[in-house]
Amino acid sequence: MEYIYGALLLHSAGKEIDEENLKKVLTDAGVNADDARLKSLLESMKGVNIDEVLKNASAAPVAAAPAKEEKKAEKKEEKKEAKKEETDSDAMAGLGSLFG
């Protein structure tokens, strides 16, 4: 994660995200920079519009939160309905034994 944070820091500062700058940011932060990981990150970031990714990432969690709450509410309703059905069937079974 430090590598991605370093790249985001360079991006927000308006600096070029290259191996030299990223390595300097990581080293200044006290991270032992691994050249292979640096190259891998830089290669995977080629052609990526960071501003667009950040814009989409900030919108996604807000939209997902209500969906989770709705699912929880549905599950609670299902549990209540299941309990009610069990109670009704238990009562009917008891009445059936009276007329045996």
Backbone as XML, in Angstrom:
<?xml version="1.0"?>
<chain id="A" units="angstrom">
  <residue number="1" name="MET">
    <atom name="N" x="0.806" y="-1.188" z="0.000"/>
    <atom name="CA" x="0.000" y="0.000" z="0.000"/>
    <atom name="C" x="0.854" y="1.259" z="0.000"/>
  </residue>
  <residue number="2" name="GLU">
    <atom name="N" x="2.027" y="1.188" z="0.599"/>
    <atom name="CA" x="2.882" y="2.364" z="0.666"/>
    <atom name="C" x="3.232" y="2.861" z="-0.724"/>
  </residue>
  <residue number="3" name="TYR">
    <atom name="N" x="3.395" y="1.944" z="-1.654"/>
    <atom name="CA" x="3.764" y="2.304" z="-3.018"/>
    <atom name="C" x="2.625" y="3.087" z="-3.686"/>
  </residue>
  <residue number="4" name="ILE">
    <atom name="N" x="1.416" y="2.637" z="-3.472"/>
    <atom name="CA" x="0.256" y="3.323" z="-4.049"/>
    <atom name="C" x="0.076" y="4.680" z="-3.391"/>
  </residue>
  <residue number="5" name="TYR">
    <atom name="N" x="0.224" y="4.731" z="-2.072"/>
    <atom name="CA" x="0.112" y="6.016" z="-1.378"/>
    <atom name="C" x="1.167" y="6.996" z="-1.884"/>
  </residue>
  <residue number="6" name="GLY">
    <atom name="N" x="2.378" y="6.497" z="-2.102"/>
    <atom name="CA" x="3.445" y="7.349" z="-2.623"/>
    <atom name="C" x="3.100" y="7.888" z="-4.004"/>
  </residue>
  <residue number="7" name="ALA">
    <atom name="N" x="2.538" y="7.033" z="-4.854"/>
    <atom name="CA" x="2.145" y="7.462" z="-6.195"/>
    <atom name="C" x="1.028" y="8.496" z="-6.116"/>
  </residue>
  <residue number="8" name="LEU">
    <atom name="N" x="0.076" y="8.300" z="-5.217"/>
    <atom name="CA" x="-1.007" y="9.267" z="-5.045"/>
    <atom name="C" x="-0.486" y="10.597" z="-4.508"/>
  </residue>
  <residue number="9" name="LEU">
    <atom name="N" x="0.483" y="10.536" z="-3.630"/>
    <atom name="CA" x="1.085" y="11.747" z="-3.100"/>
    <atom name="C" x="1.784" y="12.524" z="-4.209"/>
  </residue>
  <residue number="10" name="LEU">
    <atom name="N" x="2.538" y="11.831" z="-5.044"/>
    <atom name="CA" x="3.198" y="12.488" z="-6.173"/>
    <atom name="C" x="2.165" y="13.095" z="-7.114"/>
  </residue>
  <residue number="11" name="HIS">
    <atom name="N" x="1.090" y="12.364" z="-7.361"/>
    <atom name="CA" x="0.042" y="12.855" z="-8.249"/>
    <atom name="C" x="-0.592" y="14.128" z="-7.691"/>
  </residue>
  <residue number="12" name="SER">
    <atom name="N" x="-0.930" y="14.114" z="-6.404"/>
    <atom name="CA" x="-1.579" y="15.286" z="-5.810"/>
    <atom name="C" x="-0.631" y="16.484" z="-5.744"/>
  </residue>
  <residue number="13" name="ALA">
    <atom name="N" x="0.681" y="16.237" z="-5.705"/>
    <atom name="CA" x="1.666" y="17.320" z="-5.692"/>
    <atom name="C" x="1.971" y="17.814" z="-7.100"/>
  </residue>
  <residue number="14" name="GLY">
    <atom name="N" x="1.428" y="17.139" z="-8.104"/>
    <atom name="CA" x="1.663" y="17.544" z="-9.485"/>
    <atom name="C" x="3.015" y="17.105" z="-10.022"/>
  </residue>
  <residue number="15" name="LYS">
    <atom name="N" x="3.634" y="16.169" z="-9.362"/>
    <atom name="CA" x="4.944" y="15.654" z="-9.788"/>
    <atom name="C" x="4.756" y="14.450" z="-10.703"/>
  </residue>
  <residue number="16" name="GLU">
    <atom name="N" x="5.770" y="14.189" z="-11.501"/>
    <atom name="CA" x="5.735" y="13.026" z="-12.382"/>
    <atom name="C" x="5.893" y="11.762" z="-11.543"/>
  </residue>
  <residue number="17" name="ILE">
    <atom name="N" x="5.066" y="10.774" z="-11.833"/>
    <atom name="CA" x="5.152" y="9.499" z="-11.116"/>
    <atom name="C" x="6.104" y="8.610" z="-11.904"/>
  </residue>
  <residue number="18" name="ASP">
    <atom name="N" x="7.355" y="8.618" z="-11.482"/>
    <atom name="CA" x="8.359" y="7.762" z="-12.103"/>
    <atom name="C" x="9.139" y="7.048" z="-11.002"/>
  </residue>
  <residue number="19" name="GLU">
    <atom name="N" x="10.003" y="6.159" z="-11.413"/>
    <atom name="CA" x="10.718" y="5.318" z="-10.451"/>
    <atom name="C" x="11.550" y="6.149" z="-9.481"/>
  </residue>
  <residue number="20" name="GLU">
    <atom name="N" x="12.236" y="7.140" z="-9.986"/>
    <atom name="CA" x="13.110" y="7.958" z="-9.145"/>
    <atom name="C" x="12.315" y="8.746" z="-8.093"/>
  </residue>
  <residue number="21" name="ASN">
    <atom name="N" x="11.249" y="9.420" z="-8.513"/>
    <atom name="CA" x="10.449" y="10.209" z="-7.574"/>
    <atom name="C" x="9.746" y="9.332" z="-6.547"/>
  </residue>
  <residue number="22" name="LEU">
    <atom name="N" x="9.196" y="8.214" z="-7.000"/>
    <atom name="CA" x="8.487" y="7.319" z="-6.084"/>
    <atom name="C" x="9.445" y="6.709" z="-5.064"/>
  </residue>
  <residue number="23" name="LYS">
    <atom name="N" x="10.626" y="6.334" z="-5.533"/>
    <atom name="CA" x="11.621" y="5.761" z="-4.623"/>
    <atom name="C" x="12.033" y="6.797" z="-3.574"/>
  </residue>
  <residue number="24" name="LYS">
    <atom name="N" x="12.190" y="8.049" z="-3.978"/>
    <atom name="CA" x="12.569" y="9.103" z="-3.046"/>
    <atom name="C" x="11.472" y="9.327" z="-1.997"/>
  </residue>
  <residue number="25" name="VAL">
    <atom name="N" x="10.226" y="9.345" z="-2.419"/>
    <atom name="CA" x="9.111" y="9.528" z="-1.476"/>
    <atom name="C" x="9.082" y="8.386" z="-0.464"/>
  </residue>
  <residue number="26" name="LEU">
    <atom name="N" x="9.218" y="7.169" z="-0.947"/>
    <atom name="CA" x="9.180" y="6.010" z="-0.049"/>
    <atom name="C" x="10.358" y="6.012" z="0.921"/>
  </residue>
  <residue number="27" name="THR">
    <atom name="N" x="11.539" y="6.323" z="0.418"/>
    <atom name="CA" x="12.737" y="6.349" z="1.261"/>
    <atom name="C" x="12.609" y="7.439" z="2.320"/>
  </residue>
  <residue number="28" name="ASP">
    <atom name="N" x="12.110" y="8.614" z="1.920"/>
    <atom name="CA" x="11.923" y="9.699" z="2.883"/>
    <atom name="C" x="10.880" y="9.349" z="3.939"/>
  </residue>
  <residue number="29" name="ALA">
    <atom name="N" x="9.954" y="8.470" z="3.589"/>
    <atom name="CA" x="8.930" y="8.039" z="4.544"/>
    <atom name="C" x="9.413" y="6.887" z="5.419"/>
  </residue>
  <residue number="30" name="GLY">
    <atom name="N" x="10.615" y="6.409" z="5.180"/>
    <atom name="CA" x="11.165" y="5.341" z="6.003"/>
    <atom name="C" x="10.861" y="3.949" z="5.501"/>
  </residue>
  <residue number="31" name="VAL">
    <atom name="N" x="10.453" y="3.848" z="4.230"/>
    <atom name="CA" x="10.131" y="2.552" z="3.648"/>
    <atom name="C" x="11.315" y="2.087" z="2.812"/>
  </residue>
  <residue number="32" name="ASN">
    <atom name="N" x="11.685" y="0.831" z="2.982"/>
    <atom name="CA" x="12.729" y="0.241" z="2.155"/>
    <atom name="C" x="12.126" y="-0.086" z="0.793"/>
  </residue>
  <residue number="33" name="ALA">
    <atom name="N" x="12.417" y="0.717" z="-0.209"/>
    <atom name="CA" x="11.792" y="0.563" z="-1.519"/>
    <atom name="C" x="12.392" y="-0.622" z="-2.269"/>
  </residue>
  <residue number="34" name="ASP">
    <atom name="N" x="11.526" y="-1.500" z="-2.744"/>
    <atom name="CA" x="11.921" y="-2.662" z="-3.530"/>
    <atom name="C" x="11.774" y="-2.303" z="-5.010"/>
  </residue>
  <residue number="35" name="ASP">
    <atom name="N" x="12.876" y="-2.398" z="-5.751"/>
    <atom name="CA" x="12.875" y="-2.000" z="-7.161"/>
    <atom name="C" x="11.864" y="-2.784" z="-7.993"/>
  </residue>
  <residue number="36" name="ALA">
    <atom name="N" x="11.724" y="-4.061" z="-7.722"/>
    <atom name="CA" x="10.782" y="-4.892" z="-8.488"/>
    <atom name="C" x="9.346" y="-4.419" z="-8.258"/>
  </residue>
  <residue number="37" name="ARG">
    <atom name="N" x="9.004" y="-4.120" z="-7.031"/>
    <atom name="CA" x="7.649" y="-3.644" z="-6.725"/>
    <atom name="C" x="7.396" y="-2.272" z="-7.335"/>
  </residue>
  <residue number="38" name="LEU">
    <atom name="N" x="8.436" y="-1.419" z="-7.309"/>
    <atom name="CA" x="8.313" y="-0.098" z="-7.936"/>
    <atom name="C" x="8.003" y="-0.232" z="-9.424"/>
  </residue>
  <residue number="39" name="LYS">
    <atom name="N" x="8.792" y="-1.059" z="-10.094"/>
    <atom name="CA" x="8.608" y="-1.242" z="-11.531"/>
    <atom name="C" x="7.253" y="-1.858" z="-11.843"/>
  </residue>
  <residue number="40" name="SER">
    <atom name="N" x="6.839" y="-2.790" z="-11.025"/>
    <atom name="CA" x="5.549" y="-3.438" z="-11.229"/>
    <atom name="C" x="4.405" y="-2.433" z="-11.090"/>
  </residue>
  <residue number="41" name="LEU">
    <atom name="N" x="4.454" y="-1.610" z="-10.064"/>
    <atom name="CA" x="3.417" y="-0.604" z="-9.862"/>
    <atom name="C" x="3.402" y="0.394" z="-11.012"/>
  </residue>
  <residue number="42" name="LEU">
    <atom name="N" x="4.562" y="0.882" z="-11.382"/>
    <atom name="CA" x="4.637" y="1.862" z="-12.462"/>
    <atom name="C" x="4.143" y="1.277" z="-13.776"/>
  </residue>
  <residue number="43" name="GLU">
    <atom name="N" x="4.441" y="0.020" z="-14.027"/>
    <atom name="CA" x="3.981" y="-0.641" z="-15.251"/>
    <atom name="C" x="2.458" y="-0.797" z="-15.239"/>
  </residue>
  <residue number="44" name="SER">
    <atom name="N" x="1.905" y="-1.133" z="-14.089"/>
    <atom name="CA" x="0.454" y="-1.323" z="-14.005"/>
    <atom name="C" x="-0.308" y="0.004" z="-14.058"/>
  </residue>
  <residue number="45" name="MET">
    <atom name="N" x="0.375" y="1.099" z="-13.765"/>
    <atom name="CA" x="-0.275" y="2.411" z="-13.780"/>
    <atom name="C" x="-0.210" y="3.096" z="-15.139"/>
  </residue>
  <residue number="46" name="LYS">
    <atom name="N" x="0.502" y="2.508" z="-16.077"/>
    <atom name="CA" x="0.592" y="3.117" z="-17.407"/>
    <atom name="C" x="-0.792" y="3.196" z="-18.037"/>
  </residue>
  <residue number="47" name="GLY">
    <atom name="N" x="-1.139" y="4.374" z="-18.514"/>
    <atom name="CA" x="-2.416" y="4.569" z="-19.177"/>
    <atom name="C" x="-3.597" y="4.746" z="-18.243"/>
  </residue>
  <residue number="48" name="VAL">
    <atom name="N" x="-3.358" y="4.787" z="-16.941"/>
    <atom name="CA" x="-4.440" y="4.939" z="-15.970"/>
    <atom name="C" x="-4.644" y="6.430" z="-15.691"/>
  </residue>
  <residue number="49" name="ASN">
    <atom name="N" x="-5.869" y="6.885" z="-15.805"/>
    <atom name="CA" x="-6.212" y="8.265" z="-15.470"/>
    <atom name="C" x="-6.550" y="8.302" z="-13.979"/>
  </residue>
  <residue number="50" name="ILE">
    <atom name="N" x="-5.607" y="8.751" z="-13.179"/>
    <atom name="CA" x="-5.756" y="8.710" z="-11.727"/>
    <atom name="C" x="-6.928" y="9.568" z="-11.265"/>
  </residue>
  <residue number="51" name="ASP">
    <atom name="N" x="-7.102" y="10.730" z="-11.879"/>
    <atom name="CA" x="-8.224" y="11.595" z="-11.490"/>
    <atom name="C" x="-9.557" y="10.888" z="-11.696"/>
  </residue>
  <residue number="52" name="GLU">
    <atom name="N" x="-9.699" y="10.175" z="-12.800"/>
    <atom name="CA" x="-10.939" y="9.458" z="-13.093"/>
    <atom name="C" x="-11.157" y="8.309" z="-12.104"/>
  </residue>
  <residue number="53" name="VAL">
    <atom name="N" x="-10.092" y="7.604" z="-11.777"/>
    <atom name="CA" x="-10.190" y="6.496" z="-10.823"/>
    <atom name="C" x="-10.606" y="7.013" z="-9.449"/>
  </residue>
  <residue number="54" name="LEU">
    <atom name="N" x="-10.004" y="8.122" z="-9.020"/>
    <atom name="CA" x="-10.351" y="8.700" z="-7.720"/>
    <atom name="C" x="-11.788" y="9.201" z="-7.704"/>
  </residue>
  <residue number="55" name="LYS">
    <atom name="N" x="-12.224" y="9.770" z="-8.803"/>
    <atom name="CA" x="-13.599" y="10.264" z="-8.889"/>
    <atom name="C" x="-14.592" y="9.102" z="-8.751"/>
  </residue>
  <residue number="56" name="ASN">
    <atom name="N" x="-14.333" y="8.005" z="-9.446"/>
    <atom name="CA" x="-15.220" y="6.838" z="-9.384"/>
    <atom name="C" x="-15.129" y="6.128" z="-8.040"/>
  </residue>
  <residue number="57" name="ALA">
    <atom name="N" x="-13.960" y="6.095" z="-7.451"/>
    <atom name="CA" x="-13.778" y="5.401" z="-6.171"/>
    <atom name="C" x="-14.498" y="6.129" z="-5.048"/>
  </residue>
  <residue number="58" name="SER">
    <atom name="N" x="-14.528" y="7.438" z="-5.092"/>
    <atom name="CA" x="-15.169" y="8.170" z="-4.006"/>
    <atom name="C" x="-16.687" y="8.067" z="-4.082"/>
  </residue>
  <residue number="59" name="ALA">
    <atom name="N" x="-17.231" y="7.784" z="-5.255"/>
    <atom name="CA" x="-18.679" y="7.669" z="-5.399"/>
    <atom name="C" x="-19.195" y="6.280" z="-5.056"/>
  </residue>
  <residue number="60" name="ALA">
    <atom name="N" x="-18.395" y="5.257" z="-5.214"/>
    <atom name="CA" x="-18.840" y="3.878" z="-5.037"/>
    <atom name="C" x="-19.269" y="3.538" z="-3.606"/>
  </residue>
  <residue number="61" name="PRO">
    <atom name="N" x="-18.487" y="3.854" z="-2.562"/>
    <atom name="CA" x="-18.909" y="3.460" z="-1.220"/>
    <atom name="C" x="-20.220" y="4.099" z="-0.776"/>
  </residue>
  <residue number="62" name="VAL">
    <atom name="N" x="-20.490" y="5.297" z="-1.211"/>
    <atom name="CA" x="-21.721" y="5.976" z="-0.823"/>
    <atom name="C" x="-22.926" y="5.244" z="-1.395"/>
  </residue>
  <residue number="63" name="ALA">
    <atom name="N" x="-22.808" y="4.788" z="-2.621"/>
    <atom name="CA" x="-23.918" y="4.081" z="-3.258"/>
    <atom name="C" x="-24.099" y="2.689" z="-2.676"/>
  </residue>
  <residue number="64" name="ALA">
    <atom name="N" x="-23.044" y="2.069" z="-2.201"/>
    <atom name="CA" x="-23.122" y="0.703" z="-1.696"/>
    <atom name="C" x="-23.702" y="0.626" z="-0.279"/>
  </residue>
  <residue number="65" name="ALA">
    <atom name="N" x="-23.544" y="1.656" z="0.510"/>
    <atom name="CA" x="-23.987" y="1.607" z="1.899"/>
    <atom name="C" x="-25.491" y="1.366" z="2.046"/>
  </residue>
  <residue number="66" name="PRO">
    <atom name="N" x="-26.367" y="2.051" z="1.329"/>
    <atom name="CA" x="-27.803" y="1.777" z="1.492"/>
    <atom name="C" x="-28.198" y="0.364" z="1.089"/>
  </residue>
  <residue number="67" name="ALA">
    <atom name="N" x="-27.520" y="-0.206" z="0.128"/>
    <atom name="CA" x="-27.850" y="-1.563" z="-0.303"/>
    <atom name="C" x="-27.635" y="-2.558" z="0.831"/>
  </residue>
  <residue number="68" name="LYS">
    <atom name="N" x="-26.587" y="-2.400" z="1.603"/>
    <atom name="CA" x="-26.333" y="-3.296" z="2.726"/>
    <atom name="C" x="-27.428" y="-3.160" z="3.777"/>
  </residue>
  <residue number="69" name="GLU">
    <atom name="N" x="-27.837" y="-1.924" z="4.038"/>
    <atom name="CA" x="-28.876" y="-1.703" z="5.041"/>
    <atom name="C" x="-30.195" y="-2.332" z="4.593"/>
  </residue>
  <residue number="70" name="GLU">
    <atom name="N" x="-30.499" y="-2.237" z="3.304"/>
    <atom name="CA" x="-31.733" y="-2.824" z="2.791"/>
    <atom name="C" x="-31.702" y="-4.339" z="2.937"/>
  </residue>
  <residue number="71" name="LYS">
    <atom name="N" x="-30.568" y="-4.956" z="2.670"/>
    <atom name="CA" x="-30.457" y="-6.409" z="2.796"/>
    <atom name="C" x="-30.656" y="-6.833" z="4.243"/>
  </residue>
  <residue number="72" name="LYS">
    <atom name="N" x="-30.093" y="-6.069" z="5.187"/>
    <atom name="CA" x="-30.264" y="-6.400" z="6.599"/>
    <atom name="C" x="-31.727" y="-6.319" z="6.989"/>
  </residue>
  <residue number="73" name="ALA">
    <atom name="N" x="-32.409" y="-5.274" z="6.499"/>
    <atom name="CA" x="-33.827" y="-5.108" z="6.816"/>
    <atom name="C" x="-34.644" y="-6.257" z="6.235"/>
  </residue>
  <residue number="74" name="GLU">
    <atom name="N" x="-34.313" y="-6.680" z="5.015"/>
    <atom name="CA" x="-35.021" y="-7.796" z="4.396"/>
    <atom name="C" x="-34.825" y="-9.076" z="5.194"/>
  </residue>
  <residue number="75" name="LYS">
    <atom name="N" x="-33.606" y="-9.320" z="5.641"/>
    <atom name="CA" x="-33.328" y="-10.524" z="6.423"/>
    <atom name="C" x="-34.115" y="-10.518" z="7.727"/>
  </residue>
  <residue number="76" name="LYS">
    <atom name="N" x="-34.195" y="-9.349" z="8.385"/>
    <atom name="CA" x="-34.952" y="-9.256" z="9.632"/>
    <atom name="C" x="-36.422" y="-9.553" z="9.390"/>
  </residue>
  <residue number="77" name="GLU">
    <atom name="N" x="-36.968" y="-9.026" z="8.274"/>
    <atom name="CA" x="-38.371" y="-9.271" z="7.951"/>
    <atom name="C" x="-38.609" y="-10.748" z="7.670"/>
  </residue>
  <residue number="78" name="GLU">
    <atom name="N" x="-37.677" y="-11.377" z="6.969"/>
    <atom name="CA" x="-37.819" y="-12.801" z="6.660"/>
    <atom name="C" x="-37.808" y="-13.621" z="7.950"/>
  </residue>
  <residue number="79" name="LYS">
    <atom name="N" x="-36.939" y="-13.255" z="8.884"/>
    <atom name="CA" x="-36.876" y="-13.985" z="10.146"/>
    <atom name="C" x="-38.186" y="-13.832" z="10.915"/>
  </residue>
  <residue number="80" name="LYS">
    <atom name="N" x="-38.737" y="-12.613" z="10.926"/>
    <atom name="CA" x="-39.999" y="-12.377" z="11.629"/>
    <atom name="C" x="-41.114" y="-13.193" z="10.997"/>
  </residue>
  <residue number="81" name="GLU">
    <atom name="N" x="-41.161" y="-13.229" z="9.661"/>
    <atom name="CA" x="-42.197" y="-13.988" z="8.963"/>
    <atom name="C" x="-42.046" y="-15.485" z="9.249"/>
  </residue>
  <residue number="82" name="ALA">
    <atom name="N" x="-40.824" y="-15.961" z="9.279"/>
    <atom name="CA" x="-40.587" y="-17.379" z="9.538"/>
    <atom name="C" x="-41.050" y="-17.741" z="10.946"/>
  </residue>
  <residue number="83" name="LYS">
    <atom name="N" x="-40.783" y="-16.890" z="11.921"/>
    <atom name="CA" x="-41.216" y="-17.155" z="13.289"/>
    <atom name="C" x="-42.735" y="-17.169" z="13.383"/>
  </residue>
  <residue number="84" name="LYS">
    <atom name="N" x="-43.369" y="-16.233" z="12.675"/>
    <atom name="CA" x="-44.825" y="-16.156" z="12.702"/>
    <atom name="C" x="-45.431" y="-17.418" z="12.099"/>
  </residue>
  <residue number="85" name="GLU">
    <atom name="N" x="-44.861" y="-17.893" z="10.984"/>
    <atom name="CA" x="-45.363" y="-19.103" z="10.347"/>
    <atom name="C" x="-45.203" y="-20.303" z="11.264"/>
  </residue>
  <residue number="86" name="GLU">
    <atom name="N" x="-44.080" y="-20.387" z="11.960"/>
    <atom name="CA" x="-43.853" y="-21.498" z="12.882"/>
    <atom name="C" x="-44.881" y="-21.462" z="14.011"/>
  </residue>
  <residue number="87" name="THR">
    <atom name="N" x="-45.137" y="-20.283" z="14.524"/>
    <atom name="CA" x="-46.092" y="-20.133" z="15.616"/>
    <atom name="C" x="-47.486" y="-20.542" z="15.155"/>
  </residue>
  <residue number="88" name="ASP">
    <atom name="N" x="-47.912" y="-20.121" z="13.976"/>
    <atom name="CA" x="-49.229" y="-20.474" z="13.450"/>
    <atom name="C" x="-49.355" y="-21.987" z="13.236"/>
  </residue>
  <residue number="89" name="SER">
    <atom name="N" x="-48.300" y="-22.594" z="12.691"/>
    <atom name="CA" x="-48.385" y="-24.036" z="12.421"/>
    <atom name="C" x="-48.369" y="-24.832" z="13.732"/>
  </residue>
  <residue number="90" name="ASP">
    <atom name="N" x="-47.653" y="-24.343" z="14.730"/>
    <atom name="CA" x="-47.650" y="-25.015" z="16.022"/>
    <atom name="C" x="-49.037" y="-24.962" z="16.650"/>
  </residue>
  <residue number="91" name="ALA">
    <atom name="N" x="-49.690" y="-23.824" z="16.532"/>
    <atom name="CA" x="-51.025" y="-23.673" z="17.088"/>
    <atom name="C" x="-52.001" y="-24.596" z="16.371"/>
  </residue>
  <residue number="92" name="MET">
    <atom name="N" x="-51.901" y="-24.694" z="15.072"/>
    <atom name="CA" x="-52.800" y="-25.551" z="14.304"/>
    <atom name="C" x="-52.569" y="-27.017" z="14.643"/>
  </residue>
  <residue number="93" name="ALA">
    <atom name="N" x="-51.333" y="-27.392" z="14.849"/>
    <atom name="CA" x="-51.033" y="-28.771" z="15.198"/>
    <atom name="C" x="-51.646" y="-29.124" z="16.557"/>
  </residue>
  <residue number="94" name="GLY">
    <atom name="N" x="-51.600" y="-28.173" z="17.463"/>
    <atom name="CA" x="-52.183" y="-28.399" z="18.781"/>
    <atom name="C" x="-53.699" y="-28.553" z="18.705"/>
  </residue>
  <residue number="95" name="LEU">
    <atom name="N" x="-54.343" y="-27.758" z="17.871"/>
    <atom name="CA" x="-55.801" y="-27.869" z="17.709"/>
    <atom name="C" x="-56.186" y="-29.178" z="17.041"/>
  </residue>
  <residue number="96" name="GLY">
    <atom name="N" x="-55.366" y="-29.630" z="16.124"/>
    <atom name="CA" x="-55.645" y="-30.896" z="15.433"/>
    <atom name="C" x="-55.654" y="-32.072" z="16.374"/>
  </residue>
  <residue number="97" name="SER">
    <atom name="N" x="-54.820" y="-32.014" z="17.395"/>
    <atom name="CA" x="-54.763" y="-33.123" z="18.339"/>
    <atom name="C" x="-56.000" y="-33.155" z="19.230"/>
  </residue>
  <residue number="98" name="LEU">
    <atom name="N" x="-56.667" y="-32.035" z="19.377"/>
    <atom name="CA" x="-57.883" y="-32.020" z="20.173"/>
    <atom name="C" x="-59.000" y="-32.817" z="19.515"/>
  </residue>
  <residue number="99" name="PHE">
    <atom name="N" x="-59.042" y="-32.782" z="18.185"/>
    <atom name="CA" x="-60.128" y="-33.435" z="17.457"/>
    <atom name="C" x="-59.717" y="-34.773" z="16.903"/>
  </residue>
  <residue number="100" name="GLY">
    <atom name="N" x="-58.506" y="-35.205" z="17.171"/>
    <atom name="CA" x="-57.876" y="-36.389" z="16.850"/>
    <atom name="C" x="-58.336" y="-37.433" z="16.049"/>
  </residue>
</chain>
